[in-house]
Amino acid sequence: MIATEIAGEKAIHIGHSWGAWLGWIFAANHPDKVKGLIMVASGSLEPDFNIDLTKRRIEKLSLSLKSEATELLEKLKAEIARM
């Protein structure tokens, strides 16, 4: 991974728009490699905010990432409900 090679063990990741969502998925799956995450113009992470947008974003993922993203969104939804 380029970021690990350049920054060392952990790096601050920056993602814009769709890249911000990919950064979020990466950070959730590899917290040992992420010092921080900056999400620029990512839109809402709350699944109920824009159901169509969430659906379109998930459809663009590979089959394995669709499963991971769906699971992460369910966890996020549960966390929001607990607040």
C-alpha positions, 0 to 999 in steps of 0.5 A: 500500500502506497500510504503505508510505504510513504507515511509508515505504519499509520497515515491520515487518509483524505477522500473527496466525494465517493473517495471519502466513502471508500476511505471510510470503508478502508478505515473501518476495515483497517484501523491499524493503518489509519491515523485519521480520516478527512472526508470532504464533500462525502454527503451524509453517512446516515443511511436514512438521510438519502436512501437513493444515494446510499443505494447507488453508492453501494451498487457501485461496489464489488460484491464483497465490498457491498456486503461490507458496506451494508454491514458497516451502514447497519452498525452506523445506523445502530450507533445513531439510534443509541445517541 
